Amino acid sequence: MTNKEILITQSVAILCDGNNIERSIHEQSKSTNTMVNFDTLIPKLLNGRGLNRLIYFREGQNISSKLAERLHEMYYGSVVPCHKSADIPLSIKATQLSSKVDTIIIMSGDSDYLDLVTHLKSEGVRIEIAAVQETTAKALIEEADHFHPITKEDWFSYTPPKSGPRRGRHFE
């Protein structure tokens, strides 16, 4: 009898609470010019599994069009603007996707997602949390099937564009 390799496939959805992850990274890096490096983080999170969806939920009006374009080009991902917090839209989307994927990775350390994690697990979905460990609720880590710490290797710093001199008339 020969030992044959068994191929295990999983369909994964990654749902990111952008404001939560950004705040956590800014707190750890001590800089607001720090951002998740999706090019290294996504392959690490997937670990050879198939990506079904990547959705970045972001509160506020200042959503980077470059980020949206990059996520779409690289991962067919999308950015969803949220009226207030991402908690409710992310939870609704996770519930909608629960019958379509094997695993949902929630990128957030917010304890508000604890009931969602418990519910999705009861529906038979594997739930993984990806977040900065120092700012992640301990109960969330314990309830999840797996925890992926987001560390300084998973982010980068950038230099924001400088505003140049204004052209045209100046009114006082």
Buried (B, 14 or more C-beta within 10 A) or exposed (E): EEEEEEEEEBBBBBBBBBBBBBBBBBBBBEEEEBBBEBEEBBEEBBEEBEBBBBBBBBBEEEBBEEBBEBBEEEBEBEBBBBEEBBBEBBBEBBBEBBEEBBBBBBBBBBBBBBEBBEBBBEEEBBBBBBBBBEBBBEEBBEBBBEBBBBEEEBBBEEEEEEEEEEEEEEEE
